[in-house]
Amino acid sequence: MNARLTFTRPNTLLGATTLAAWPSWACAAMTASAILTLSIGRVAADPLLSLSGGLYEVTSRLELPHLERWAIDKKTRLCLFSLEANDAIPLPVLSENNPFAKCSAANLATASGTLQYDIVCLGRDAAKAHAIYEIGPDKFAGRIAMVMGAKNMTMTEVQHAKRVGGCQPSSSATRF
């Protein structure tokens, strides 16, 4: 019952290596503490957790290659993280007539306030996209590079959003 684990460690006072023995419960406690610290660190670094839920005013623009200066900004109000909608894509594509409504997110990656993911649709020659967002507590900005299926047509949706309040049950905002 009183198992001891032996390991070597450098002795800073004598400049030599000494043997140390710790009870197995102490090693288990240190391992659990290290795992918990790593998992809490990952959660704290997740940009989606820093984004507050609520009503956002999003300015979006659909850019086509070589026609960027002709793109028109469109304002939309979104209610993000509502309990009524459970969408697989963290932040939606807002362009009209886009094929991504029934698609899902894959390869989700977060680092230093950046969120990236692929939008994957089922079927042969289906549309696909890659989204990259910079996320802050009450704002986000991103680009979604889209390739329309079987058409060899590429376009980019650019989004800039800021939180303008809480979601209202009777508002005309789109819920995600």
BAMI-414449 format. One record per residue: residue in one letter; x, y, z of N, C-alpha, C in turn. Coordinates in nm, 4 decimals. Example, Ala and Ser with C-alpha at 12.3 -4.5 7.8 and 13.67 -1.06 7.14 Angstrom:
<sites>
<site "a",<1.3190,-0.5690,0.7800>,<1.2300,-0.4500,0.7800>,<1.3200,-0.3300,0.7800>>,
<site "s",<1.2850,-0.2250,0.7080>,<1.3670,-0.1060,0.7140>,<1.2900,0.0030,0.7870>>,
</sites>
This chain:
<sites>
<site "m",<0.0809,-0.1195,0.0000>,<0.0000,0.0000,0.0000>,<0.0850,0.1256,0.0000>>,
<site "n",<0.1957,0.1251,0.0673>,<0.2802,0.2434,0.0756>,<0.3887,0.2380,-0.0306>>,
<site "a",<0.3485,0.2285,-0.1558>,<0.4451,0.2192,-0.2642>,<0.5166,0.3524,-0.2801>>,
<site "r",<0.6441,0.3430,-0.3152>,<0.7237,0.4626,-0.3356>,<0.7831,0.4576,-0.4755>>,
<site "l",<0.7845,0.5726,-0.5408>,<0.8444,0.5839,-0.6725>,<0.9773,0.6562,-0.6573>>,
<site "t",<1.0818,0.5989,-0.7125>,<1.2158,0.6544,-0.6995>,<1.2558,0.7197,-0.8306>>,
<site "f",<1.3145,0.8363,-0.8220>,<1.3619,0.9059,-0.9407>,<1.4852,0.9861,-0.9042>>,
<site "t",<1.5622,1.0265,-1.0033>,<1.6804,1.1083,-0.9783>,<1.6488,1.2531,-1.0059>>,
<site "r",<1.7159,1.3413,-0.9313>,<1.6973,1.4835,-0.9542>,<1.8287,1.5525,-0.9267>>,
<site "p",<1.8554,1.6647,-0.9941>,<1.9799,1.7347,-0.9677>,<1.9742,1.8040,-0.8309>>,
<site "n",<2.0824,1.7960,-0.7575>,<2.0942,1.8627,-0.6286>,<2.1661,1.9940,-0.6525>>,
<site "t",<2.0954,2.1034,-0.6399>,<2.1540,2.2333,-0.6737>,<2.2567,2.2797,-0.5724>>,
<site "l",<2.2491,2.2307,-0.4500>,<2.3455,2.2737,-0.3491>,<2.4801,2.2049,-0.3645>>,
<site "l",<2.4783,2.0772,-0.3971>,<2.6022,2.0017,-0.4053>,<2.6515,1.9835,-0.5486>>,
<site "g",<2.5700,2.0172,-0.6478>,<2.6100,1.9995,-0.7863>,<2.6129,1.8550,-0.8297>>,
<site "a",<2.5415,1.7692,-0.7611>,<2.5409,1.6273,-0.7928>,<2.3979,1.5818,-0.8166>>,
<site "t",<2.3832,1.4565,-0.8531>,<2.2509,1.3985,-0.8716>,<2.2196,1.3123,-0.7511>>,
<site "t",<2.1000,1.3281,-0.6954>,<2.0607,1.2487,-0.5798>,<1.9337,1.1720,-0.6119>>,
<site "l",<1.9079,1.0697,-0.5328>,<1.7858,0.9917,-0.5481>,<1.6797,1.0482,-0.4543>>,
<site "a",<1.5568,1.0494,-0.5020>,<1.4450,1.0939,-0.4189>,<1.3346,0.9903,-0.4283>>,
<site "a",<1.2604,0.9736,-0.3214>,<1.1500,0.8773,-0.3213>,<1.0242,0.9488,-0.2763>>,
<site "w",<0.9179,0.9351,-0.3533>,<0.7897,0.9957,-0.3195>,<0.6852,0.8863,-0.3109>>,
<site "p",<0.5895,0.9038,-0.2233>,<0.4781,0.8085,-0.2201>,<0.4017,0.8137,-0.3515>>,
<site "s",<0.3414,0.7031,-0.3917>,<0.2694,0.6973,-0.5193>,<0.1525,0.7949,-0.5229>>,
<site "w",<0.0874,0.8210,-0.4067>,<-0.0243,0.9153,-0.4059>,<0.0235,1.0559,-0.4382>>,
<site "a",<0.1451,1.0919,-0.3992>,<0.1984,1.2257,-0.4290>,<0.2245,1.2399,-0.5790>>,
<site "c",<0.2744,1.1360,-0.6403>,<0.2974,1.1396,-0.7858>,<0.1657,1.1503,-0.8607>>,
<site "a",<0.0651,1.0764,-0.8150>,<-0.0664,1.0824,-0.8787>,<-0.1265,1.2217,-0.8642>>,
<site "a",<-0.1102,1.2832,-0.7469>,<-0.1635,1.4181,-0.7251>,<-0.0942,1.5194,-0.8150>>,
<site "m",<0.0360,1.5075,-0.8309>,<0.1090,1.6005,-0.9185>,<0.0670,1.5821,-1.0641>>,
<site "t",<0.0475,1.4591,-1.1071>,<0.0049,1.4323,-1.2442>,<-0.1339,1.4893,-1.2695>>,
<site "a",<-0.2264,1.4682,-1.1758>,<-0.3621,1.5221,-1.1902>,<-0.3591,1.6740,-1.1940>>,
<site "s",<-0.2752,1.7340,-1.1109>,<-0.2638,1.8803,-1.1093>,<-0.2115,1.9324,-1.2423>>,
<site "a",<-0.1131,1.8650,-1.3000>,<-0.0589,1.9073,-1.4291>,<-0.1628,1.8958,-1.5400>>,
<site "i",<-0.2402,1.7871,-1.5409>,<-0.3438,1.7685,-1.6429>,<-0.4514,1.8748,-1.6289>>,
<site "l",<-0.4931,1.9033,-1.5066>,<-0.5955,2.0053,-1.4830>,<-0.5464,2.1431,-1.5259>>,
<site "t",<-0.4205,2.1752,-1.4956>,<-0.3645,2.3050,-1.5353>,<-0.3610,2.3175,-1.6864>>,
<site "l",<-0.3224,2.2116,-1.7574>,<-0.3187,2.2157,-1.9031>,<-0.4579,2.2350,-1.9614>>,
<site "s",<-0.5579,2.1631,-1.9080>,<-0.6924,2.1754,-1.9637>,<-0.7523,2.3119,-1.9339>>,
<site "i",<-0.7275,2.3692,-1.8170>,<-0.7781,2.5035,-1.7871>,<-0.7097,2.6049,-1.8767>>,
<site "g",<-0.5816,2.5877,-1.9029>,<-0.5101,2.6792,-1.9919>,<-0.5683,2.6779,-2.1315>>,
<site "r",<-0.6083,2.5607,-2.1815>,<-0.6674,2.5518,-2.3143>,<-0.8029,2.6205,-2.3192>>,
<site "v",<-0.8831,2.6036,-2.2150>,<-1.0148,2.6660,-2.2116>,<-1.0014,2.8167,-2.2081>>,
<site "a",<-0.9075,2.8682,-2.1274>,<-0.8905,3.0122,-2.1168>,<-0.8416,3.0720,-2.2477>>,
<site "a",<-0.7700,2.9942,-2.3295>,<-0.7167,3.0459,-2.4546>,<-0.8158,3.0320,-2.5698>>,
<site "d",<-0.9297,2.9686,-2.5490>,<-1.0275,2.9480,-2.6547>,<-1.0964,3.0801,-2.6894>>,
<site "p",<-1.0770,3.1325,-2.8118>,<-1.1358,3.2608,-2.8479>,<-1.2876,3.2612,-2.8464>>,
<site "l",<-1.3512,3.1480,-2.8767>,<-1.4970,3.1457,-2.8760>,<-1.5530,3.1702,-2.7360>>,
<site "l",<-1.4788,3.1287,-2.6329>,<-1.5254,3.1516,-2.4977>,<-1.5158,3.2987,-2.4589>>,
<site "s",<-1.4252,3.3737,-2.5234>,<-1.4124,3.5158,-2.4913>,<-1.5188,3.5995,-2.5623>>,
<site "l",<-1.5852,3.5439,-2.6634>,<-1.6894,3.6152,-2.7373>,<-1.8196,3.6093,-2.6592>>,
<site "s",<-1.8729,3.7250,-2.6238>,<-1.9973,3.7316,-2.5472>,<-2.1158,3.7013,-2.6372>>,
<site "g",<-2.2103,3.6241,-2.5876>,<-2.3329,3.5992,-2.6613>,<-2.4189,3.7245,-2.6618>>,
<site "g",<-2.5056,3.7362,-2.7593>,<-2.5946,3.8518,-2.7650>,<-2.6200,3.8955,-2.9079>>,
<site "l",<-2.6687,4.0185,-2.9211>,<-2.7034,4.0749,-3.0508>,<-2.5816,4.1439,-3.1115>>,
<site "y",<-2.5467,4.1051,-3.2327>,<-2.4311,4.1616,-3.3029>,<-2.4767,4.2278,-3.4317>>,
<site "e",<-2.4158,4.3405,-3.4618>,<-2.4375,4.4057,-3.5903>,<-2.3172,4.3700,-3.6771>>,
<site "v",<-2.3438,4.2988,-3.7847>,<-2.2370,4.2472,-3.8710>,<-2.2413,4.3198,-4.0046>>,
<site "t",<-2.1274,4.3746,-4.0437>,<-2.1127,4.4316,-4.1769>,<-2.0399,4.3273,-4.2602>>,
<site "s",<-2.1042,4.2800,-4.3647>,<-2.0434,4.1767,-4.4495>,<-2.0354,4.2263,-4.5933>>,
<site "r",<-1.9398,4.1694,-4.6641>,<-1.9179,4.2078,-4.8035>,<-1.8716,4.0831,-4.8784>>,
<site "l",<-1.9307,4.0556,-4.9911>,<-1.8922,3.9420,-5.0737>,<-1.7987,3.9923,-5.1830>>,
<site "e",<-1.6754,3.9442,-5.1813>,<-1.5749,3.9878,-5.2783>,<-1.5488,3.8772,-5.3803>>,
<site "l",<-1.5511,3.9129,-5.5054>,<-1.5155,3.8217,-5.6143>,<-1.3759,3.8587,-5.6629>>,
<site "p",<-1.2977,3.7619,-5.7083>,<-1.1619,3.7932,-5.7545>,<-1.1621,3.9016,-5.8615>>,
<site "h",<-1.0746,3.9987,-5.8440>,<-1.0544,4.1108,-5.9369>,<-1.1714,4.2085,-5.9397>>,
<site "l",<-1.2711,4.1898,-5.8524>,<-1.3845,4.2815,-5.8469>,<-1.4068,4.3327,-5.7035>>,
<site "e",<-1.3008,4.3319,-5.6201>,<-1.3131,4.3666,-5.4794>,<-1.3690,4.5073,-5.4591>>,
<site "r",<-1.3292,4.6014,-5.5425>,<-1.3723,4.7401,-5.5198>,<-1.5190,4.7630,-5.5556>>,
<site "w",<-1.5828,4.6663,-5.6217>,<-1.7237,4.6793,-5.6578>,<-1.8171,4.6134,-5.5562>>,
<site "a",<-1.7584,4.5532,-5.4559>,<-1.8396,4.4846,-5.3544>,<-1.9185,4.5861,-5.2714>>,
<site "i",<-2.0365,4.5465,-5.2283>,<-2.1252,4.6335,-5.1509>,<-2.1376,4.5795,-5.0094>>,
<site "d",<-2.1219,4.6688,-4.9101>,<-2.1380,4.6296,-4.7701>,<-2.2849,4.6085,-4.7373>>,
<site "k",<-2.3106,4.5067,-4.6574>,<-2.4472,4.4751,-4.6150>,<-2.4462,4.4603,-4.4633>>,
<site "k",<-2.5398,4.5236,-4.3962>,<-2.5491,4.5145,-4.2499>,<-2.6577,4.4142,-4.2114>>,
<site "t",<-2.6247,4.3289,-4.1141>,<-2.7164,4.2270,-4.0650>,<-2.7070,4.2242,-3.9136>>,
<site "r",<-2.8178,4.1964,-3.8480>,<-2.8160,4.1777,-3.7031>,<-2.8339,4.0296,-3.6737>>,
<site "l",<-2.7419,3.9755,-3.5904>,<-2.7431,3.8333,-3.5547>,<-2.7511,3.8174,-3.4046>>,
<site "c",<-2.8248,3.7178,-3.3619>,<-2.8275,3.6800,-3.2212>,<-2.7403,3.5547,-3.2094>>,
<site "l",<-2.6213,3.5706,-3.1560>,<-2.5290,3.4578,-3.1456>,<-2.5471,3.3835,-3.0154>>,
<site "f",<-2.5326,3.2531,-3.0220>,<-2.5359,3.1624,-2.9082>,<-2.6712,3.1612,-2.8383>>,
<site "s",<-2.7782,3.1690,-2.9135>,<-2.9103,3.1574,-2.8524>,<-2.9371,3.0110,-2.8235>>,
<site "l",<-3.0242,2.9845,-2.7305>,<-3.0562,2.8460,-2.6939>,<-3.1446,2.7787,-2.7968>>,
<site "e",<-3.2106,2.8577,-2.8819>,<-3.3044,2.8006,-2.9783>,<-3.2342,2.7403,-3.0996>>,
<site "a",<-3.1170,2.7891,-3.1310>,<-3.0468,2.7402,-3.2500>,<-2.9208,2.6669,-3.2074>>,
<site "n",<-2.8965,2.5517,-3.2667>,<-2.7766,2.4752,-3.2374>,<-2.7094,2.4447,-3.3703>>,
<site "d",<-2.6339,2.5388,-3.4198>,<-2.5723,2.5286,-3.5505>,<-2.4322,2.4714,-3.5378>>,
<site "a",<-2.3915,2.3870,-3.6293>,<-2.2594,2.3272,-3.6254>,<-2.1508,2.4261,-3.6657>>,
<site "i",<-2.1847,2.5272,-3.7442>,<-2.0869,2.6273,-3.7853>,<-2.0861,2.7368,-3.6788>>,
<site "p",<-1.9696,2.7653,-3.6164>,<-1.9660,2.8614,-3.5064>,<-2.0146,3.0020,-3.5437>>,
<site "l",<-1.9678,3.0553,-3.6549>,<-2.0111,3.1872,-3.7024>,<-2.0587,3.1698,-3.8467>>,
<site "p",<-2.1775,3.2167,-3.8794>,<-2.2410,3.1819,-4.0072>,<-2.1878,3.2581,-4.1281>>,
<site "v",<-2.2075,3.1989,-4.2452>,<-2.1860,3.2661,-4.3731>,<-2.3127,3.3463,-4.4002>>,
<site "l",<-2.2984,3.4749,-4.4314>,<-2.4147,3.5627,-4.4425>,<-2.4569,3.5946,-4.5855>>,
<site "s",<-2.3773,3.5596,-4.6835>,<-2.4108,3.5895,-4.8228>,<-2.5423,3.5244,-4.8620>>,
<site "e",<-2.6177,3.5935,-4.9448>,<-2.7451,3.5377,-4.9912>,<-2.7198,3.4223,-5.0868>>,
<site "n",<-2.8102,3.3279,-5.0880>,<-2.8063,3.2121,-5.1774>,<-2.6782,3.1299,-5.1626>>,
<site "n",<-2.6260,3.1199,-5.0410>,<-2.5061,3.0376,-5.0246>,<-2.5470,2.8945,-4.9915>>,
<site "p",<-2.4647,2.7972,-5.0298>,<-2.5003,2.6559,-5.0103>,<-2.4571,2.5995,-4.8753>>,
<site "f",<-2.4196,2.6846,-4.7792>,<-2.3610,2.6358,-4.6542>,<-2.4601,2.6215,-4.5391>>,
<site "a",<-2.5874,2.6381,-4.5631>,<-2.6874,2.6321,-4.4554>,<-2.6909,2.4957,-4.3866>>,
<site "k",<-2.6707,2.3870,-4.4597>,<-2.6788,2.2524,-4.4016>,<-2.5427,2.1847,-4.3927>>,
<site "c",<-2.4371,2.2648,-4.3892>,<-2.3013,2.2114,-4.3816>,<-2.2522,2.2159,-4.2377>>,
<site "s",<-2.1371,2.1567,-4.2136>,<-2.0837,2.1527,-4.0774>,<-1.9393,2.2010,-4.0747>>,
<site "a",<-1.8929,2.2316,-3.9543>,<-1.7551,2.2771,-3.9349>,<-1.6647,2.1575,-3.9068>>,
<site "a",<-1.5426,2.1649,-3.9566>,<-1.4429,2.0605,-3.9325>,<-1.3078,2.1269,-3.9126>>,
<site "n",<-1.2155,2.0561,-3.8545>,<-1.0798,2.1039,-3.8333>,<-1.0767,2.2363,-3.7576>>,
<site "l",<-1.1557,2.2464,-3.6540>,<-1.1624,2.3664,-3.5718>,<-1.0298,2.3854,-3.4993>>,
<site "a",<-0.9711,2.5052,-3.5096>,<-0.8440,2.5351,-3.4432>,<-0.8495,2.6757,-3.3846>>,
<site "t",<-0.7990,2.6901,-3.2624>,<-0.7958,2.8191,-3.1970>,<-0.6555,2.8460,-3.1458>>,
<site "a",<-0.6150,2.9719,-3.1531>,<-0.4855,3.0125,-3.0992>,<-0.4788,3.1640,-3.0934>>,
<site "s",<-0.4431,3.2173,-2.9788>,<-0.4173,3.3607,-2.9601>,<-0.5269,3.4497,-3.0163>>,
<site "g",<-0.6500,3.4241,-2.9844>,<-0.7603,3.5079,-3.0300>,<-0.8019,3.4837,-3.1738>>,
<site "t",<-0.7516,3.3776,-3.2349>,<-0.7849,3.3440,-3.3732>,<-0.8625,3.2132,-3.3754>>,
<site "l",<-0.9666,3.2105,-3.4547>,<-1.0479,3.0910,-3.4740>,<-1.0448,3.0562,-3.6222>>,
<site "q",<-1.0140,2.9299,-3.6546>,<-1.0128,2.8822,-3.7934>,<-1.0908,2.7525,-3.8018>>,
<site "y",<-1.1599,2.7337,-3.9119>,<-1.2278,2.6067,-3.9349>,<-1.2621,2.5939,-4.0831>>,
<site "d",<-1.2844,2.4706,-4.1247>,<-1.3306,2.4405,-4.2606>,<-1.4807,2.4194,-4.2557>>,
<site "i",<-1.5497,2.4602,-4.3602>,<-1.6921,2.4320,-4.3735>,<-1.7039,2.3215,-4.4777>>,
<site "v",<-1.7600,2.2085,-4.4345>,<-1.7648,2.0891,-4.5179>,<-1.9101,2.0543,-4.5469>>,
<site "c",<-1.9389,2.0315,-4.6744>,<-2.0736,1.9925,-4.7163>,<-2.0677,1.8508,-4.7731>>,
<site "l",<-2.1777,1.7789,-4.7592>,<-2.1841,1.6423,-4.8103>,<-2.2110,1.6419,-4.9600>>,
<site "g",<-2.1653,1.5380,-5.0239>,<-2.1955,1.5198,-5.1656>,<-2.0762,1.5440,-5.2555>>,
<site "r",<-2.0866,1.4862,-5.3702>,<-1.9824,1.5006,-5.4710>,<-1.9893,1.6419,-5.5283>>,
<site "d",<-1.8754,1.7025,-5.5506>,<-1.8653,1.8386,-5.6045>,<-1.9394,1.9402,-5.5172>>,
<site "a",<-1.9404,1.9187,-5.3878>,<-2.0084,2.0104,-5.2959>,<-1.9218,2.1338,-5.2715>>,
<site "a",<-1.9853,2.2411,-5.2304>,<-1.9137,2.3634,-5.1972>,<-1.8298,2.3402,-5.0724>>,
<site "k",<-1.7229,2.4172,-5.0582>,<-1.6382,2.4093,-4.9395>,<-1.5856,2.5488,-4.9082>>,
<site "a",<-1.5419,2.5680,-4.7843>,<-1.4947,2.6995,-4.7430>,<-1.3960,2.6853,-4.6278>>,
<site "h",<-1.3180,2.7900,-4.6077>,<-1.2269,2.7986,-4.4937>,<-1.2467,2.9352,-4.4294>>,
<site "a",<-1.2749,2.9364,-4.2996>,<-1.3018,3.0609,-4.2277>,<-1.1889,3.0899,-4.1293>>,
<site "i",<-1.1495,3.2169,-4.1227>,<-1.0497,3.2638,-4.0263>,<-1.1056,3.3891,-3.9605>>,
<site "y",<-1.1127,3.3878,-3.8266>,<-1.1664,3.5007,-3.7521>,<-1.0687,3.5462,-3.6447>>,
<site "e",<-1.0626,3.6765,-3.6229>,<-0.9977,3.7351,-3.5058>,<-1.1120,3.7701,-3.4120>>,
<site "i",<-1.1050,3.7217,-3.2877>,<-1.2173,3.7374,-3.1956>,<-1.1747,3.8131,-3.0712>>,
<site "g",<-1.2586,3.9090,-3.0319>,<-1.2405,3.9834,-2.9078>,<-1.3630,3.9634,-2.8207>>,
<site "p",<-1.3668,4.0240,-2.7019>,<-1.4793,4.0028,-2.6104>,<-1.6149,4.0430,-2.6689>>,
<site "d",<-1.6233,4.1534,-2.7398>,<-1.7509,4.2002,-2.7932>,<-1.7446,4.2290,-2.9426>>,
<site "k",<-1.6546,4.1636,-3.0138>,<-1.6407,4.1888,-3.1573>,<-1.5712,4.0716,-3.2243>>,
<site "f",<-1.5862,4.0645,-3.3549>,<-1.5099,3.9692,-3.4341>,<-1.4952,4.0224,-3.5758>>,
<site "a",<-1.3917,3.9774,-3.6436>,<-1.3675,4.0130,-3.7829>,<-1.3097,3.8905,-3.8504>>,
<site "g",<-1.3554,3.8625,-3.9720>,<-1.3069,3.7421,-4.0375>,<-1.3250,3.7406,-4.1871>>,
<site "r",<-1.2660,3.6389,-4.2466>,<-1.2751,3.6156,-4.3904>,<-1.3103,3.4693,-4.4117>>,
<site "i",<-1.4055,3.4454,-4.5018>,<-1.4453,3.3092,-4.5368>,<-1.4161,3.2911,-4.6859>>,
<site "a",<-1.3161,3.2098,-4.7158>,<-1.2801,3.1811,-4.8555>,<-1.3650,3.0634,-4.9012>>,
<site "m",<-1.4490,3.0863,-5.0023>,<-1.5451,2.9847,-5.0470>,<-1.5149,2.9399,-5.1895>>,
<site "v",<-1.5329,2.8110,-5.2130>,<-1.5244,2.7535,-5.3473>,<-1.6578,2.6852,-5.3733>>,
<site "m",<-1.7291,2.7350,-5.4702>,<-1.8604,2.6776,-5.5014>,<-1.8411,2.5449,-5.5736>>,
<site "g",<-1.9167,2.4462,-5.5367>,<-1.9018,2.3119,-5.5902>,<-1.9291,2.3017,-5.7386>>,
<site "a",<-1.8441,2.2291,-5.8083>,<-1.8573,2.1954,-5.9506>,<-1.8623,2.3177,-6.0412>>,
<site "k",<-1.8271,2.4345,-5.9885>,<-1.8329,2.5546,-6.0718>,<-1.6975,2.6225,-6.0869>>,
<site "n",<-1.5988,2.5801,-6.0068>,<-1.4684,2.6427,-6.0082>,<-1.4807,2.7932,-5.9857>>,
<site "m",<-1.5753,2.8325,-5.9029>,<-1.5990,2.9731,-5.8734>,<-1.5547,3.0000,-5.7298>>,
<site "t",<-1.4685,3.0966,-5.7108>,<-1.4218,3.1308,-5.5769>,<-1.4670,3.2710,-5.5397>>,
<site "m",<-1.4904,3.2897,-5.4105>,<-1.5267,3.4216,-5.3581>,<-1.4909,3.4259,-5.2109>>,
<site "t",<-1.4861,3.5459,-5.1565>,<-1.4521,3.5646,-5.0161>,<-1.5550,3.6542,-4.9499>>,
<site "e",<-1.6060,3.6097,-4.8363>,<-1.6946,3.6943,-4.7574>,<-1.6116,3.7549,-4.6442>>,
<site "v",<-1.6188,3.8866,-4.6323>,<-1.5473,3.9593,-4.5278>,<-1.6504,4.0067,-4.4268>>,
<site "q",<-1.6237,3.9832,-4.2987>,<-1.7189,4.0210,-4.1934>,<-1.6487,4.1030,-4.0852>>,
<site "h",<-1.7188,4.2052,-4.0358>,<-1.6772,4.2843,-3.9203>,<-1.8005,4.2981,-3.8329>>,
<site "a",<-1.7884,4.2649,-3.7039>,<-1.9066,4.2681,-3.6176>,<-1.8731,4.3271,-3.4818>>,
<site "k",<-1.9744,4.3888,-3.4218>,<-1.9619,4.4371,-3.2846>,<-2.0921,4.4069,-3.2116>>,
<site "r",<-2.0795,4.3802,-3.0831>,<-2.1962,4.3498,-3.0008>,<-2.2711,4.4787,-2.9718>>,
<site "v",<-2.4032,4.4763,-2.9909>,<-2.4853,4.5954,-2.9692>,<-2.5868,4.5762,-2.8572>>,
<site "g",<-2.5890,4.4603,-2.7940>,<-2.6825,4.4371,-2.6834>,<-2.7170,4.2913,-2.6674>>,
<site "g",<-2.8177,4.2687,-2.5851>,<-2.8653,4.1327,-2.5629>,<-2.9694,4.0951,-2.6670>>,
<site "c",<-2.9933,3.9682,-2.6819>,<-3.0939,3.9195,-2.7767>,<-3.2335,3.9444,-2.7212>>,
<site "q",<-3.3207,3.9941,-2.8036>,<-3.4594,4.0175,-2.7659>,<-3.5452,3.9096,-2.8311>>,
<site "p",<-3.6401,3.8521,-2.7589>,<-3.7223,3.7449,-2.8153>,<-3.8025,3.7875,-2.9381>>,
<site "s",<-3.8422,3.9149,-2.9455>,<-3.9252,3.9585,-3.0583>,<-3.8465,4.0366,-3.1619>>,
<site "s",<-3.7126,4.0316,-3.1569>,<-3.6350,4.1097,-3.2526>,<-3.6346,4.0448,-3.3904>>,
<site "s",<-3.6000,4.1220,-3.4897>,<-3.5971,4.0725,-3.6266>,<-3.4603,4.0156,-3.6621>>,
<site "a",<-3.3739,3.9970,-3.5632>,<-3.2393,3.9462,-3.5874>,<-3.2442,3.7972,-3.6188>>,
<site "t",<-3.1536,3.7530,-3.7039>,<-3.1389,3.6114,-3.7350>,<-3.0693,3.5452,-3.6169>>,
<site "r",<-3.1157,3.4279,-3.5753>,<-3.0600,3.3594,-3.4600>,<-2.9642,3.2481,-3.5027>>,
<site "f",<-2.8467,3.2423,-3.4375>,<-2.7475,3.1374,-3.4590>,<-2.6964,3.0883,-3.3273>>,
</sites>
